[in-house]
Amino acid sequence: MAKWCIIFLLFGRVAFSQQIIEGKIVDADTGEPVPFASVGIIGTSKGTSSNLNGQFTLPVSGSVSLKITCVGYDTKEVAGQKNIQLIKLTASDIQLSQIVILSKDVNPQKIVHKAFASVPKNYINQSFLQKFFYRHYCKDDSVYGRLIEAFVDVWKQDGYRSVQKSAGDKEQIRVTQIRRSLDNTVMAQGHDPISIGNVLQADLVGYQTQQKSQHVSFYTDVSNLETDFENYFFTFEGITTYDGEDVYEINYAYKKDSVLTTSGKYLSLTDISGTLYITMHSHAIVKTEELKQYGPNYVRTSTYYRKFNNRYYPYQLRREGENQHADNTTHSFHIDLMSVETRTDVTEKFVGREPGREELLKIPYDSVFWSNNTMLKTTPLELEIIRDLGKGTSLDKQFYLYRQHEMNITDGGKNGIEKFNWFREDSKGKRTLYLFFWKGDCKPYLVDVELAKRLHIKYRNQITFVFLSKDEDEEQWKQQVSKYNLTSDGIINYRIGESQELEKQFRIKGVPAFILISRNGEVFDFDAKHPSNTLLEDDFKMLLQNKRDHQ
């Protein structure tokens, strides 16, 4: 697995009566780090997990005892600060003869089928609240361009009584804390503001597609393993242990998926392969790993489960992937969702869906909270990360800059001129802008409006489309924006009213009017072509290929 590194600020270690304990988990024989081991506080549902380097941090009050579990290792309980600093796990000792004898009678397909049938008895089937720490970062080629951290509550009203087709279908989601860097990736305009549902669906126990499909889509985030069971091959690989139980290790692979082209050749589609770790006696799935590939693109997911009160819960969900663009550049992402607490005796209920950009913007940044709560410990610091994300700007400063940026691209009906001027200045050296001046009813030039939205979808990773309304009435402007869906796909909207200053600056004589601004901030064309003019894309390509535009 690739080594991912990220850099964060170092916070104070002590707050009130709570202290932050740190430790590292290694293999007792080799000394190598043990990643993603479950670290639970005995007697509670609170805990964390180790990172790629086996390290973990955990806020505690008073003295505690920890239970460490990991597939392939004997369970260990530790207490005392000195014992926690370096925890050595003993690898499970499974004799080959056992595997040889068992392999004659093991039917991996039946085991997997029984594991899905046993979900109601192995996983909680009542309402429960799970609190998570969320970390998400992206890269273009080798350059980091985006970082989000958040604390997330997920309320599962029905528990695991029924398999769901997507995250948010029946459970409730809310973000309680968030901090973010600026998004400097080429896909910034196409990014979802947060991807909680995406990583939640790595839990294949809780989420499965509902209908069989002729071909599996690479872009489907939900597993189809149970739904399309007969389309998978299963092989028994051996036996290991987890938390004192023997565990089957079973590999699976999707049967070759292809379509017949008009040339008479078969085109390979999505490949899926993975591994399930299933307890021998209760048939509980305690760990999953899956790799989905389509050409050079891939998505890798994994989920780890821990037991509390004789029921299993996911304690670590991971999803990472890479997409290759037509110009052979790559965009990669990595999302971690780590459980910090599970509550089954809570009467608190809430209603919420994965929040959008404006909802996230209303959540204040609380540095005290961040210094005293459980987070997945970062891997060793690399100066290049802070250089990539903020050109030397500290992450704390970046959290502030991100908020400032979002404040100036949302709610464009208030202080529209001021926000637009800020955005234009901020775009210098970062963005190519296509300005669309309009007013009132768009019917006379509706074709241009609709084509502009289509062009935005096509070029949104390279060109920012900004709609500037000359309407004086804010309510009327809002109605027109909604009517023509001008906020779709991240288009930026400002209400500038009858601004003589901007009219003079951009030589506007009437509406609609179009202006093309190069990445270096200079006006490329004061009378840019309409979206209905097929030659507009030639200008786009000229700007994007122009070396001076990328200086």
MIRO-6629 format. One line per 4 residues: number of its first residue (from 1); for each residue x, y, z of C-alpha. Coordinates in Angstrom, 1 decimal. Example, Ala and Ser with C-alpha at 12.3 -4.5 7.8 and 13.67 -1.06 7.14 Angstrom:
% MIRO-6629
1> 12.3/-4.5/7.8 ~ 13.7/-1.1/7.1 $
This chain:
% MIRO-6629
1> 0.0/0.0/0.0 ~ 1.3/3.4/-0.9 ~ 2.6/5.5/2.0 ~ 0.5/8.6/2.4 $
5> 1.8/11.6/4.4 ~ 0.1/14.8/5.6 ~ 1.0/17.6/7.9 ~ -1.0/19.2/10.6 $
9> -0.5/21.7/13.5 ~ 0.6/20.4/16.8 ~ -1.8/21.2/19.6 ~ -1.5/21.3/23.3 $
13> -1.4/18.0/25.1 ~ -3.4/18.8/28.2 ~ -6.8/20.4/28.7 ~ -8.9/20.3/31.8 $
17> -8.6/16.9/33.4 ~ -8.1/15.2/30.1 ~ -4.8/14.1/28.7 ~ -3.6/12.9/25.3 $
21> -1.8/9.5/25.4 ~ 0.3/8.3/22.5 ~ 1.5/4.9/21.6 ~ 2.9/2.8/18.8 $
25> 1.9/-0.8/17.8 ~ 4.5/-3.1/16.3 ~ 4.9/-6.7/15.4 ~ 6.7/-8.4/18.3 $
29> 9.0/-10.5/16.0 ~ 9.8/-8.1/13.2 ~ 9.4/-4.7/14.9 ~ 7.4/-3.5/11.9 $
33> 4.4/-1.2/12.4 ~ 1.0/-2.7/12.7 ~ -1.4/-0.4/10.8 ~ -5.2/0.0/11.5 $
37> -5.2/-2.0/14.7 ~ -8.3/-1.3/16.9 ~ -7.4/0.6/20.1 ~ -10.4/0.5/22.4 $
41> -10.8/1.8/26.0 ~ -11.9/-1.3/28.0 ~ -15.4/-0.9/29.4 ~ -16.4/1.7/26.9 $
45> -17.2/2.1/23.2 ~ -14.6/4.8/22.8 ~ -11.4/4.2/20.8 ~ -9.2/4.9/17.9 $
49> -7.0/3.0/15.4 ~ -3.3/3.0/14.5 ~ -2.1/4.8/11.4 ~ 0.1/3.4/8.6 $
53> 3.1/3.7/10.9 ~ 1.3/1.9/13.8 ~ 1.0/5.1/15.8 ~ -2.1/6.4/17.6 $
57> -3.2/9.2/20.0 ~ -6.2/9.0/22.3 ~ -7.6/11.6/24.8 ~ -8.4/10.0/28.2 $
61> -9.5/11.0/31.6 ~ -7.6/9.3/34.4 ~ -6.0/5.9/34.1 ~ -7.4/3.5/31.6 $
65> -6.8/0.1/30.2 ~ -6.7/-0.5/26.4 ~ -7.6/-3.5/24.3 ~ -5.7/-3.9/21.1 $
69> -7.1/-6.1/18.4 ~ -6.0/-6.7/14.8 ~ -6.6/-9.4/12.2 ~ -3.7/-11.8/12.2 $
73> -2.5/-11.0/15.8 ~ -3.3/-12.1/19.3 ~ -5.4/-9.7/21.3 ~ -3.6/-7.7/23.9 $
77> -4.7/-5.6/26.9 ~ -2.4/-2.9/28.3 ~ -2.5/-0.4/31.1 ~ -0.1/2.3/32.3 $
81> 1.6/5.0/30.3 ~ 4.9/3.2/29.9 ~ 3.2/0.0/28.6 ~ 1.2/2.1/26.1 $
85> 4.1/3.8/24.5 ~ 5.3/0.7/22.6 ~ 2.8/-2.2/22.3 ~ 4.1/-5.4/20.8 $
89> 1.5/-7.7/19.2 ~ 2.2/-11.4/18.6 ~ 1.3/-12.7/15.2 ~ -1.1/-15.6/15.2 $
93> 0.5/-19.0/14.9 ~ -1.4/-21.1/12.4 ~ 0.0/-24.5/11.3 ~ 0.0/-25.3/7.7 $
97> -1.4/-28.8/8.4 ~ -4.6/-27.2/9.7 ~ -5.1/-25.3/6.5 ~ -4.5/-28.4/4.4 $
101> -7.0/-30.5/6.3 ~ -9.6/-27.8/6.5 ~ -9.3/-26.8/2.8 ~ -10.8/-30.1/1.8 $
105> -14.1/-29.4/3.5 ~ -14.2/-25.6/3.3 ~ -16.7/-24.2/0.7 ~ -15.9/-20.5/0.5 $
109> -19.0/-19.6/-1.4 ~ -21.2/-21.1/1.4 ~ -19.2/-19.3/4.0 ~ -19.7/-15.9/2.4 $
113> -23.4/-16.6/1.8 ~ -23.8/-17.6/5.5 ~ -21.9/-14.4/6.5 ~ -24.5/-12.2/4.8 $
117> -27.3/-14.3/6.2 ~ -25.8/-13.8/9.7 ~ -25.7/-10.0/9.7 ~ -28.8/-9.6/11.9 $
121> -27.3/-11.7/14.7 ~ -23.7/-10.3/14.4 ~ -24.4/-6.6/14.0 ~ -26.6/-4.2/16.0 $
125> -30.2/-4.2/14.9 ~ -31.4/-1.3/17.0 ~ -30.9/2.5/16.7 ~ -27.5/3.7/17.5 $
129> -25.3/6.8/17.2 ~ -21.7/6.6/15.9 ~ -19.2/9.4/16.1 ~ -16.4/9.6/13.5 $
133> -13.3/11.5/12.7 ~ -13.1/12.3/9.0 ~ -9.9/13.0/7.0 ~ -9.9/13.6/3.2 $
137> -7.1/14.8/1.0 ~ -6.4/14.9/-2.8 ~ -3.4/15.1/-5.1 ~ -2.7/16.1/-8.7 $
141> 0.1/13.8/-9.8 ~ 2.5/14.1/-6.8 ~ 1.3/17.5/-5.5 ~ -1.2/17.8/-2.6 $
145> -4.0/20.2/-3.3 ~ -6.8/19.7/-0.8 ~ -7.3/18.8/2.8 ~ -10.5/18.4/4.9 $
149> -10.9/17.2/8.5 ~ -14.2/16.9/10.3 ~ -16.1/15.3/13.1 ~ -19.2/13.5/11.9 $
153> -22.3/12.0/13.7 ~ -24.2/9.2/12.0 ~ -27.5/8.1/13.4 ~ -28.6/4.7/12.2 $
157> -32.3/4.5/13.0 ~ -32.7/0.9/11.9 ~ -29.2/-0.3/12.8 ~ -28.2/-3.2/10.6 $
161> -31.8/-4.6/10.3 ~ -31.8/-4.0/6.6 ~ -29.1/-3.5/4.0 ~ -29.2/0.0/2.5 $
165> -28.7/1.1/-1.1 ~ -26.8/4.2/-0.3 ~ -25.6/6.2/2.7 ~ -28.2/8.7/3.9 $
169> -31.0/6.5/2.6 ~ -32.3/5.8/6.1 ~ -29.6/7.1/8.5 ~ -29.1/10.7/9.5 $
173> -25.7/12.6/9.1 ~ -24.4/15.8/10.6 ~ -21.0/17.5/10.7 ~ -20.2/19.0/14.1 $
177> -16.7/20.4/13.4 ~ -14.8/21.0/10.2 ~ -11.5/22.6/9.1 ~ -10.2/22.8/5.5 $
181> -7.4/24.0/3.3 ~ -8.0/25.8/0.0 ~ -8.8/23.5/-2.9 ~ -6.0/23.9/-5.4 $
185> -6.6/20.8/-7.5 ~ -7.6/20.9/-11.1 ~ -11.0/19.3/-10.1 ~ -11.7/22.0/-7.5 $
189> -15.0/23.1/-9.1 ~ -16.2/19.5/-9.6 ~ -15.4/18.4/-6.0 ~ -18.2/17.6/-3.6 $
193> -17.7/19.9/-0.5 ~ -17.5/16.7/1.6 ~ -17.7/13.0/0.8 ~ -19.1/11.3/4.0 $
197> -21.6/9.1/2.1 ~ -18.8/8.0/-0.3 ~ -16.6/6.5/2.5 ~ -19.5/5.3/4.6 $
201> -20.4/3.0/1.7 ~ -17.1/1.2/2.1 ~ -19.1/-0.8/4.7 ~ -20.3/-3.6/2.5 $
205> -22.1/-5.2/5.5 ~ -24.4/-2.1/5.6 ~ -24.6/-1.1/2.0 ~ -25.3/-3.2/-1.1 $
209> -26.8/-2.4/-4.5 ~ -30.5/-3.3/-4.6 ~ -30.8/-4.6/-8.2 ~ -28.7/-6.9/-10.3 $
213> -27.0/-5.1/-13.3 ~ -25.8/-6.4/-16.6 ~ -22.5/-4.6/-16.1 ~ -20.9/-3.1/-13.0 $
217> -20.1/0.6/-13.2 ~ -16.7/1.7/-12.0 ~ -18.3/4.8/-10.6 ~ -20.7/3.0/-8.3 $
221> -19.6/3.4/-4.7 ~ -21.8/0.6/-3.3 ~ -20.8/-3.0/-3.3 ~ -22.8/-5.5/-5.4 $
225> -21.2/-8.6/-3.8 ~ -24.4/-9.9/-2.2 ~ -26.7/-8.8/-4.9 ~ -24.7/-10.3/-7.8 $
229> -23.4/-13.2/-5.7 ~ -23.5/-15.7/-8.5 ~ -21.3/-13.5/-10.7 ~ -18.3/-13.9/-8.3 $
233> -15.6/-16.5/-7.9 ~ -14.6/-17.4/-4.3 ~ -11.4/-19.1/-3.1 ~ -10.4/-20.2/0.4 $
237> -6.9/-18.8/1.3 ~ -6.4/-20.0/4.9 ~ -7.1/-19.3/8.5 ~ -6.0/-16.5/10.8 $
241> -7.3/-15.1/14.0 ~ -9.0/-11.9/15.3 ~ -9.9/-11.1/18.9 ~ -9.5/-14.7/20.0 $
245> -11.5/-16.3/17.2 ~ -10.4/-18.3/14.2 ~ -11.1/-16.4/11.0 ~ -11.5/-17.6/7.4 $
249> -9.6/-15.6/4.8 ~ -11.6/-15.7/1.5 ~ -10.7/-14.0/-1.7 ~ -13.3/-13.1/-4.3 $
253> -13.2/-11.8/-7.9 ~ -15.9/-10.6/-10.3 ~ -16.3/-12.8/-13.3 ~ -14.8/-11.2/-16.4 $
257> -17.1/-8.3/-17.4 ~ -17.0/-7.3/-21.1 ~ -19.1/-6.0/-23.9 ~ -19.0/-6.8/-27.6 $
261> -18.1/-3.8/-29.7 ~ -19.2/-3.1/-33.3 ~ -15.8/-4.3/-34.5 ~ -16.6/-7.8/-33.1 $
265> -14.0/-7.5/-30.3 ~ -14.7/-7.7/-26.6 ~ -14.0/-4.6/-24.5 ~ -13.1/-5.3/-20.9 $
269> -15.0/-3.3/-18.3 ~ -14.7/-3.0/-14.6 ~ -12.6/-5.6/-12.7 ~ -13.4/-6.2/-9.0 $
273> -11.4/-8.3/-6.5 ~ -11.2/-8.4/-2.8 ~ -10.8/-10.3/0.5 ~ -13.2/-11.1/3.3 $
277> -12.2/-12.1/6.8 ~ -15.0/-14.1/8.4 ~ -15.1/-15.6/11.9 ~ -15.4/-19.4/11.9 $
281> -18.1/-19.9/14.4 ~ -20.3/-16.8/14.2 ~ -19.7/-16.0/10.5 ~ -19.2/-12.3/11.3 $
285> -17.3/-10.3/8.7 ~ -14.5/-8.5/10.6 ~ -12.5/-7.0/7.8 ~ -13.0/-6.3/4.1 $
289> -10.6/-5.3/1.3 ~ -11.6/-4.5/-2.3 ~ -9.9/-3.2/-5.4 ~ -12.0/-2.0/-8.3 $
293> -10.2/-1.2/-11.6 ~ -11.1/0.2/-15.0 ~ -8.2/0.7/-17.3 ~ -5.6/2.9/-15.4 $
297> -8.2/4.1/-12.9 ~ -8.7/2.3/-9.6 ~ -10.6/2.6/-6.2 ~ -9.4/0.7/-3.2 $
301> -11.6/0.3/-0.1 ~ -11.2/-1.4/3.3 ~ -13.3/-1.7/6.4 ~ -12.3/-2.9/9.9 $
305> -14.8/-4.0/12.6 ~ -14.5/-4.2/16.4 ~ -16.8/-6.0/18.9 ~ -18.6/-4.2/21.7 $
309> -21.3/-5.8/23.8 ~ -21.2/-8.9/21.5 ~ -22.0/-6.8/18.4 ~ -19.7/-5.6/15.6 $
313> -19.3/-2.0/14.5 ~ -17.0/-0.5/11.8 ~ -14.2/1.3/13.5 ~ -12.1/2.2/10.4 $
317> -13.3/2.8/6.8 ~ -11.0/3.8/4.1 ~ -11.4/4.7/0.4 ~ -8.7/5.8/-1.9 $
321> -8.3/6.0/-5.7 ~ -6.8/7.4/-8.8 ~ -8.2/8.7/-12.0 ~ -6.1/9.3/-15.1 $
325> -7.0/12.2/-17.4 ~ -6.8/12.4/-21.1 ~ -3.5/14.3/-20.9 ~ -2.0/11.5/-18.7 $
329> -2.1/13.6/-15.5 ~ -3.6/11.9/-12.5 ~ -5.9/12.9/-9.7 ~ -5.9/10.8/-6.5 $
333> -7.9/11.0/-3.4 ~ -7.8/9.4/0.1 ~ -10.6/9.3/2.7 ~ -10.4/8.0/6.2 $
337> -13.4/7.6/8.5 ~ -12.5/6.5/12.0 ~ -15.0/5.7/14.8 ~ -14.3/7.4/18.1 $
341> -17.4/6.4/20.0 ~ -20.6/4.3/19.6 ~ -23.7/4.9/21.7 ~ -26.7/2.6/21.9 $
345> -28.3/4.1/25.0 ~ -28.8/7.6/23.6 ~ -32.3/9.1/23.3 ~ -31.0/12.0/21.3 $
349> -32.2/12.0/17.7 ~ -31.5/14.4/14.9 ~ -32.5/14.8/11.3 ~ -29.8/15.7/8.7 $
353> -28.3/14.9/5.4 ~ -24.8/15.3/4.1 ~ -24.3/19.0/4.3 ~ -23.6/21.2/1.3 $
357> -21.1/24.1/0.9 ~ -23.3/26.8/2.5 ~ -24.2/24.6/5.5 ~ -20.6/23.7/6.1 $
361> -19.6/27.3/6.0 ~ -21.8/28.0/9.0 ~ -19.8/25.7/11.2 ~ -17.2/27.8/13.1 $
365> -13.6/26.7/13.5 ~ -13.0/25.8/17.1 ~ -9.3/25.3/17.8 ~ -9.9/24.2/21.5 $
369> -12.2/21.4/20.3 ~ -9.6/20.2/17.8 ~ -6.8/20.1/20.5 ~ -8.9/17.8/22.8 $
373> -10.6/15.2/20.6 ~ -9.6/11.9/19.1 ~ -8.1/12.0/15.6 ~ -6.3/9.5/13.4 $
377> -2.7/10.3/14.2 ~ -0.8/11.8/11.2 ~ 2.2/10.0/9.7 ~ 5.6/11.7/9.9 $
381> 5.7/15.4/8.8 ~ 6.8/16.3/5.3 ~ 7.6/19.9/4.5 ~ 6.5/19.4/0.9 $
385> 2.9/18.9/2.0 ~ 2.6/22.3/3.6 ~ 4.4/23.7/0.6 ~ 2.0/22.1/-1.8 $
389> -1.2/23.0/0.1 ~ -0.4/26.6/0.9 ~ 2.9/27.7/-0.8 ~ 4.4/28.0/2.7 $
393> 1.3/29.2/4.4 ~ 0.5/27.4/7.7 ~ -2.5/25.2/7.7 ~ -4.1/27.3/10.4 $
397> -3.9/30.3/8.1 ~ -5.3/28.1/5.3 ~ -8.3/27.2/7.3 ~ -9.0/31.0/7.6 $
401> -8.3/31.6/3.9 ~ -10.7/28.8/2.9 ~ -13.5/30.3/5.0 ~ -12.8/33.7/3.4 $
405> -12.9/32.2/0.0 ~ -16.2/30.4/0.6 ~ -17.8/33.5/2.1 ~ -17.0/35.4/-1.2 $
409> -18.4/32.8/-3.6 ~ -21.7/32.1/-1.7 ~ -24.7/34.3/-1.1 ~ -23.8/36.5/-4.1 $
413> -27.0/38.5/-3.7 ~ -25.4/40.5/-0.8 ~ -22.4/42.8/-1.4 ~ -22.2/41.2/-4.9 $
417> -19.8/43.8/-6.3 ~ -17.4/43.6/-3.3 ~ -17.4/39.8/-3.4 ~ -16.9/39.7/-7.2 $
421> -13.9/42.1/-7.0 ~ -12.4/39.9/-4.3 ~ -12.9/36.8/-6.3 ~ -11.4/38.3/-9.4 $
425> -8.3/39.4/-7.5 ~ -8.0/36.1/-5.8 ~ -8.3/34.3/-9.2 ~ -5.1/35.9/-10.6 $
429> -2.6/33.1/-11.3 ~ -5.2/30.5/-10.4 ~ -8.3/30.6/-12.7 ~ -9.5/31.5/-16.2 $
433> -12.8/33.3/-15.9 ~ -15.8/33.4/-18.4 ~ -18.2/36.2/-17.3 ~ -21.8/36.2/-18.3 $
437> -23.7/39.5/-17.7 ~ -27.5/39.2/-17.6 ~ -30.6/40.7/-16.2 ~ -34.3/39.8/-15.4 $
441> -36.0/37.2/-17.6 ~ -33.5/35.1/-19.5 ~ -36.0/33.9/-22.2 ~ -34.6/36.1/-25.0 $
445> -31.2/34.4/-24.6 ~ -32.2/31.2/-22.9 ~ -30.2/29.1/-25.5 ~ -27.0/30.9/-24.3 $
449> -27.9/30.2/-20.7 ~ -28.4/26.5/-21.2 ~ -25.3/26.1/-23.4 ~ -23.2/28.0/-20.9 $
453> -24.2/25.5/-18.3 ~ -23.2/22.6/-20.6 ~ -19.9/24.3/-21.3 ~ -19.3/24.7/-17.6 $
457> -19.8/21.0/-17.1 ~ -17.2/20.3/-19.8 ~ -14.6/22.9/-18.7 ~ -15.3/23.3/-15.0 $
461> -11.9/21.9/-14.0 ~ -10.2/24.5/-16.2 ~ -12.5/27.5/-16.6 ~ -14.7/29.2/-13.9 $
465> -18.1/30.4/-15.1 ~ -19.3/33.5/-13.3 ~ -22.9/34.8/-13.8 ~ -23.2/38.5/-13.0 $
469> -26.8/39.8/-12.7 ~ -27.7/43.5/-13.1 ~ -30.9/43.1/-11.2 ~ -31.5/45.6/-8.4 $
473> -34.2/43.5/-6.7 ~ -32.6/40.7/-4.7 ~ -35.7/38.5/-4.4 ~ -36.4/38.7/-8.1 $
477> -32.7/37.7/-8.7 ~ -33.1/34.7/-6.5 ~ -36.2/33.6/-8.3 ~ -34.5/33.8/-11.7 $
481> -31.4/32.0/-10.4 ~ -33.6/29.2/-9.1 ~ -35.8/29.1/-12.2 ~ -32.9/28.7/-14.6 $
485> -30.9/26.5/-12.2 ~ -27.9/28.8/-12.4 ~ -26.3/27.3/-9.3 ~ -25.9/23.9/-10.9 $
489> -22.5/22.2/-10.9 ~ -20.8/25.0/-9.0 ~ -21.5/28.0/-11.2 ~ -20.7/31.2/-9.3 $
493> -23.4/33.9/-9.1 ~ -23.2/37.6/-8.1 ~ -25.9/40.3/-8.1 ~ -24.0/43.5/-9.1 $
497> -27.1/45.7/-9.9 ~ -26.7/48.7/-12.2 ~ -23.0/49.2/-11.4 ~ -21.7/51.9/-13.7 $
501> -18.2/51.2/-12.4 ~ -18.2/47.6/-13.7 ~ -20.1/48.6/-16.9 ~ -17.3/51.0/-17.6 $
505> -14.5/48.7/-16.6 ~ -15.8/45.8/-18.8 ~ -17.3/48.1/-21.6 ~ -20.8/46.6/-21.0 $
509> -23.4/48.2/-23.3 ~ -26.3/45.7/-22.8 ~ -27.2/42.2/-21.8 ~ -26.3/39.5/-22.5 $
513> -22.6/40.3/-22.5 ~ -19.6/38.0/-22.2 ~ -16.1/38.7/-21.0 ~ -13.1/36.2/-21.1 $
517> -10.4/36.8/-18.5 ~ -7.1/34.9/-18.7 ~ -5.5/33.2/-15.8 ~ -3.0/36.0/-15.3 $
521> -5.9/38.4/-14.6 ~ -5.9/40.3/-17.9 ~ -9.1/40.6/-20.0 ~ -8.6/38.4/-23.0 $
525> -11.7/39.5/-24.9 ~ -14.1/42.4/-23.9 ~ -16.6/41.1/-26.4 ~ -16.2/37.3/-26.0 $
529> -18.2/35.0/-28.1 ~ -21.7/33.8/-26.9 ~ -22.0/30.2/-25.7 ~ -24.1/29.5/-28.8 $
533> -21.1/30.4/-31.0 ~ -19.2/27.2/-31.8 ~ -15.9/29.2/-32.1 ~ -16.0/30.0/-28.3 $
537> -14.4/26.7/-27.5 ~ -11.5/27.6/-29.8 ~ -10.8/30.6/-27.6 ~ -11.0/28.5/-24.5 $
541> -8.4/26.1/-25.9 ~ -6.2/28.9/-27.0 ~ -6.3/30.4/-23.5 ~ -5.7/27.1/-21.9 $
545> -2.7/26.3/-24.1 ~ -1.3/29.8/-24.0 ~ 1.9/29.7/-22.0 ~ 1.5/33.3/-20.7 $
549> -1.8/32.2/-19.3 ~ -0.1/29.7/-17.0 ~ 2.7/31.9/-15.8 $
